[in-house]
């Protein structure tokens, strides 16, 4: 499923989004499910993300 059908591509473009592969979408959904189940992981990830942004990494 590496190529998107034209109708899905049109929806992405209508919302100003780049094409996302099926794998990327699945990974995002799995990440959301894990962080919903274990909120501490979400908190730790957000803290690490903020520190990385502050240090310029």
C-alpha positions in Angstrom: 0.0 0.0 0.0 2.9 2.4 -0.8 0.8 4.5 -3.2 -2.2 6.4 -2.2 -5.3 6.4 -4.2 -6.2 9.7 -5.8 -9.2 10.3 -3.6 -7.2 9.9 -0.4 -4.5 12.1 -1.9 -7.1 14.8 -2.7 -8.4 14.7 0.9 -4.8 15.2 2.3 -4.3 18.1 -0.1 -7.6 19.7 0.8 -6.5 19.8 4.4 -3.1 21.1 3.5 -1.3 18.0 4.6 1.5 16.1 3.0 1.0 12.5 1.9 1.3 10.2 4.9 2.1 6.6 4.3 -0.1 3.9 5.9 2.8 3.0 8.2 3.2 6.5 9.5 -0.5 6.8 10.3 -0.5 3.4 12.0 2.5 4.3 14.1 0.8 7.6 15.2 -2.4 5.7 16.2 -0.4 3.1 18.1 1.6 5.9 19.9 -1.7 7.7 20.8 -3.2 4.4 22.2 -0.1 3.8 24.3 0.0 7.3 25.7 -3.7 7.2 26.5 -3.2 3.9 28.3 -0.1 5.1 30.2 -0.3 8.9 30.7 3.1 9.0 32.5 4.7 8.1 29.2 3.0 11.0 27.5 4.3 13.3 30.3 7.8 12.0 30.1 7.8 12.3 26.3 6.5 15.9 26.4 9.2 16.8 29.0 12.0 15.3 26.8 10.6 17.1 23.7 10.6 20.4 25.5 14.2 19.9 26.7 15.3 19.0 23.2 13.7 22.1 21.7 15.3 24.3 24.3 18.8 22.9 23.6 18.3 23.3 19.9 18.5 19.6 19.1 
